[in-house]
Each structure stands twice: as C-alpha cells, then as structure tokens.
Amino acid sequence: MTSPDPSFAALSAKPKSSMRDLLLRIGSAAVLIPLVLWVVVLGDVLFLAMISVGVALLCIEWGMMAAPKSASRIACAVAIAALISLFTAYLHHPILSFVVLAFGSLCAGMYGHKLKIGWMAAAYGVLYIGVPAIILMWLRQTDNGRDWVFFAYGIAWASDIAAFVVGKTVGGPKLWRRYSPNKTWSGFAGGMIAGMLTAGTLSDLTHLFKHDTSASFVGLLVALATMAGDLWESALKRRFGVKDAGALIPGHGGLLDRVDGLMFAILAIGGIRLLVMLGTVI
C-alpha cells in the first residue's frame, strides 16, 4: 500500500483548519463584543477596569514580542508607565496624562537600554499602548462619550470584519505583500465601504453629526485608520520576527492582533472629537 501524498493531506486539512478558525473567531466575538459594549454603557470604574486589564495584557504581549529574553521586565516597565498615565486621565487630567506618559516612555526607554535590549522596544511600547488608552478614556468622559466610543468600536469592528470576509471571498492583488501577504486590495475596499456604512447607521442612531455626508467622511477616515493600524502591527510583527502577538483569544491570536486597528481608529476618532469640540467641523 502506498503512503498518502503529504502535500495532499495538508491540502485536505486546510479547509477544516480554516473552518475551525472561523468558528473560533465567531465564538470569541459573540462573547467579547456584548461584554465590551455593556461595560462602555456603564462607564466609570468598570470602564477603567476594562481598559486597565486590556493595557496590562497588551503590555505582556508587547514584552514577549519585542524583547523575549527580558519579556517580564519590559512588560512591567511598559505597564507601569501606561497604567499610571491612564489613571491620571481617569481623574480628568488628560493633558497631564500625556506628560506622565512621555516621562514614563523616557524612563522605560532608559531601562531597556540598561538591559541591553535597546531603548526603542520599551519606549515605543509605552506610547503605542498608552496613547490610545488615554484617548479612549478621554472620549468616554466627554459629552456623548458613550456614543463616540461606540463610533470607534463600531467602525473598527465593521471595517476589520468586512476586510477579512471580502478579502477571503474575492481575493485579488495583494495590498502590501512584504509585510502582510494575506491582505488584498479587495479587502481594503470592503473595509472602507463597511466603515462608511457603519458610520452612517450610527449617526442616524446617535445624531452626533448633522449631515450624512459628515458621518460618511468620518467613517472613511476611521476605517482608513483601522486598516493602517492593522498594517502597522503586521510590520511590527515582521520586525520582531513573530507570526502572532500572542494566543490569548481563541481563533484570533493575541489581544494586540485584535485591537491593532482599533487603536488607530481611537486616535482618528479622538482627533475628530477634538475638532468638533473646537468647532472646526460638525
């Protein structure tokens, strides 16, 4: 009896593996999304607790990815700086929180240099994780803060899901083959359209924007930021030589793998919110 062709066996197993990963993704999302939205609605201490846990987990993954030989030390340094700045923002001192974050980044960078792993692994990690956390806390504390956070989450999630589904279904030319060989231009277009449609729907529900055109433009910008965040994290993983940032969420990899686009979406929404407060845009 001849042995089965190993390449055929691998090919046969691939659809099963893809289906299993898809089911895990759906199951994880079905549990996590309602929980996250519920905490956003409640706000206050529970919201702080959720972001704090997320920041701590992201710092652990950052340490493992950026400095595997000193993962626990770098994770602690990054977490201390990011969490102190987050607590400062929670106390309604957003500007001071950025000052604290910058100082923490400097201290973490010096610590990384002392460990002979390079200052950038620690210093950049503080800013990469801390800035979106501060802006997210600030967003929730502004007028209609719940709705602004929903905008960030909703557009980021819709763009990410649409990009994944359309990219897998349609395929086509690769978006950035060097750093993210699985992403396609079709997926990118699907993500942009989903972001615009989601923003229009959320605007009708929340009335944050007076015109549908404004909401669609916001959706386009935030969706673009989401795609950029996803690509940026792919480049970081290539830089550090890892496939996934972690294995925390079944079917999704690490937490950083799931919130990379959301982190950039929060930056975009934060900028738009500031412009609205200044009366620059409506």
N, C-alpha and C positions, 0 to 999 in steps of 0.2 A: 504493500500500500504506500502510495506516495504521500509525503507530508504536505499539508496545505501551504500555499504560497503565502509567506508572511506579509507581503505587501497587500494581498487581497484581504487577509484577516484584519489588517489595520484599517483598510478602506471600509470594510463591513462594520467595524466597531465605531467608526467616526460618527455616523448618523445617530447611533444610540447615545454616544457621549454628548453630542450636541443637544439632543432632546433632553437628556438628563440635566445638562447645564441650564437649559431654558426653563425647565420645570423648577429647578432650584432658584433661579432668578425670580420667577413669578411668585414662588412661595415666600421668599425673603421679602420681596416688595410688598406683598399682601399683608405681612406682619408689621414691617417697619414704617410704611407710609402713613397708615392711620394713627400709629403711635406718635410719630413726629408731628403730624398736624394737630393732634389733640393737645400736645404739650405747647405748641405755638399758640393755640387758642387760650390756654390757661395763663401762659406767660409767667412773669415774676420769677420766683425762686426755682420753680420746676424748669422753666426755660433756661435759667442759668445753669442748673444741674445738668440738663441735657447737653448744652454746649460744652460745659466743663468736661464731662465724660468723653464727648467726641474729641475735644482738643487733646486730652490725655492719651486716648487711643491713637490719634494721628501722630503724636509725638513719639510714641513707642514704635510705630511703623516707620517713622522717619529715621529714628536711630538705627533700626535694623537694616534699612535700605541704604542710608548714606554712610554709616560707619559701623559695619557689622562687628568689627573687632572691639569696639567700645560702645556698643549699642545702648546698654543700660545707662551709662554715664551721659552720653549725648542726649538720650531721651529725657533724662531728668533735667538737664540744663535747659533744653528747649521748653519742656513743660512748665518749669518754674517761671520762666520769663513770660511765656504766653498766658498762663493762668493768672499771674499777678496783674497783667495788663487787662485781661478780661474782667476780673473782679473790680478793677478801677473803673472800667466802662460801665459795669452794672451799677456802680454808685453814682451814675450820672456825671461822669467826668471823661467824656470821650477824647477831648484834646489831650488831657493829662495821660490818658491810657496809651496814646501813641508815643508820648515822650517816654513813658515807662517801658514800652515795647522796644523802642530804639535803644535805650540803655541796656535792656535785657539782651538784645541781639548782640550788642558790643561785648557784654560780659560772656555770653555763650561762645562767641567767636574767639575770644581770648582763651577760654577754657579748651576749646577744640584745638587751638594752636598749641597749647601746653601739652595736650595728649598726643601731639604729632600726627593728627589726622587732617589737619587743615582747618582754618578758621571758617571757611565758607559752609562746610557741612552743618555746623551748628548755627552760625549767624543767620544764614539764609532760611534755615528751618523755622526759626523764631518768627521771621517776617512772613514767610509763606503760610504758616498756620495761624499766626496771631492776628494779622491784619483782617482777614475775612471774619474771624470770630468777633473782633471789636465792632466791625461794621454791622454784623448781624445783630449784636446786642443793641447797638445804637438805633438801628432800624426799628426793632421791636418796641423801643421806648419812645419813638416819635409819634405824632398824631397819626391815627390809622395804621399804626405799626404792624398790627397783625396782617392787614391786607398787603402791605409792602413785602413782608416776609413771604406771604403766600405767592406773590408775584415771582420772587426769586426762586422759590422751590418749584412752583408750577411750571414756569418756563424752562428751567434747567432740566427737570424730570421729563417733560414732554419732548424737548429737543434731543435729549440723550436717548430716550426710547425710540423715537422716530428715526434718528440717525442709525441706530442699531438694526431696526427692522427693515428699513428701506435699503440700507447697505447690504444686508444679508440677502434680501429678496432680489434687488435689481442688480447689484454688483457694479461692474464697470471700472473705469480708470481709478487708480489709487490717488488718495489725497496727498499723502506725504510718506511715500514708501520707505524712506530712510529711517524714520523714527516710529511710524505707526503703519505697518504694512497691511493691516486689516481694514483701515478706514478708506472709504471711497468718496468720490465727488457726489455720487447719488445720495449717499447717506448724509453728507453735508447739506445738500439741498433740502432733503427731507427734514432735517433738524431745523433749518431756518424757517421753513413753512410752518412746521408744528409750533415753533416759538411764537410766530406772529399770530397764529390762530388762537393759541392759548392765551396770549396777552389780550386779544380782543374779547375773548369769553370772560376772562377775569375782570376786565374793565367794565363790562356790562353788569357783572355781579357786585363789584365794589364801588364803581363810579369814581375811581381815582383820577381818571382823565376825562376831559370834557368831549374829546373828539376821538373817534375810532382810529383816525389816521395817527394820532399821537400814540395811542396804545399799540398799534401795529409797528410803529417805528421803535418803540421801547422793546417790544417783543423781538424785533430783528436784532437790535443791539445786544440784548441779553442772551439771545440764542447764539449769536456770534461769539460772545464772551465765553459761553458754555463750551462751544466747540474748541475755542482757543485754549481753555483750561485743560480739556481732555488731551489735546495735542501736546501741551506743555508738560503735562505729567508723563506722557509717553516718552518725551525727550529726556526727562529726568531719569526715568527707569532705564533707558538705554545708557545714559551717562553713568549710572551706578551699576549697570550690568545685571539687572533683575527683571524677571518677567512680570511679577505682581508685587505690589507694595506689601501684601500680607495675605492672610487666608481667614480673616475674621468672619466675613459674610458668605454663607454657602452659595456657590454659583457666581459670585461677584468678585472674589479675591479679597483684598484688604479694604478697609474703610476709605483709605485715600484713593483707591481705584474707583470708588463710587461717588465721592464728593469732589473730585478734581474739577469737573465742570461747574459744579455748584459754587465752589469757592470763587471762581472768576465771575460767575453770574451775580454773586453777592456784591462783588466790587462794582460791577456795572450798575446794579440797582442802587447801591449806595451813592454813586456819583449822580445818577438821575434824581434820586431823592433830594440830594443837596441842591441841585439846580432848581428843583421845584420849590424848595424852601426859600431860595434866593429870588424866586420869581422870574428866573431866566426862561423856563419852559413851563408849559401847562399840560 
